[in-house]
C-alpha cells in the first residue's frame, strides 16, 4: 500500500505553517514534505514532527531567490559557490530532521547559454553534491517539471532525468517522479511507472489532479489505477518510498477545506484495508 505524505507548503493553507503538522497528523498522515524549511529553526520543526508522530520525507535545497522567481541553482554557471553553500545548509537541516531526501531544483534556462553548457554544470554540481551526501543516508532527487507551471525550467522529461542519473552514477541520486508534471509533458503514466520504478532510480512520487492541480480525484487521471500500478510494481521491485500529496485544495484556504477534500484518501485506505 502506498504511503502518502502531506505537502505542508500546499495543504492546510488556512493555517499558519507550523500548525499544519498537527492538522496532517489528525487526518492520518504519517509523513510530511514541504518546499523549504529555512525560515524556521530546525529544532522547532523537529519538535513539530516529534510532537505529532510524523516523519519528514522530503524538502528542497535552497533555490536561489525564490521570491524573485528563481527556481534552483544546479544548472547555472557562475552560481556554483552559492549552490554549494545552499547544499551544506540543506544537509544540516536534513540531519536535524532525519529527512532522507533532498530535491535539488535544476533552475531556469538563462538567456544566451547553451543546453550543453547548462547540462555540464548540472552534472558537475550533482556529482559534487553526491559526494557530500555519501554516508549521510540522504538521497538527492532530480525532478522534471512541466514548462506550463514553470516556464523555462531546465529539466522537463523523465527520460532526460533518468539519463542524468545514469550519467552521474551515484546510487543515492534518484528521480522525483511527479505524476502531475509527467502527465502534462508526456502522459502514458502507467507505462512510465512500469518502465522506471524497477530500475531503482525513482526515489519519490508526487501527485495532483490534472489540469488544475487540485485533489487527485479531480481531473483527467485515474489515480486509484495508478496507485494499484505503483503497488504492483513496488511489490515486485522492493520499492518502499512515499507519495507526496503536492496539490492545491480546491476549497483553497476555507477552514477545513483540505480535510474535507481527502475523500480520495479515505476511500483508498478503506478499499486497501478491505482487500488485505
Secondary structure by P-SEA (a helix, b strand, c coil): cbbbbbccccccccccccaaaaaaaaacccbbbbcccccccaaaaaaaaaaaccccccccccccccccccccccccccaaaaaaaaaaaaaaaaaaacccbbbbbbccccccccaaaaaaaaaaaaaaaaaaaccccbbbbbbbbbcccccccccccaaaaaaaaaaaccccbbbbccaaaaaacccaaaaaaaaccccccccbbbbbcccccccccccccaaaaaaaaaaaaaaacccbbbbbbccccccccccccccccaaaaaaaaaaaaaac
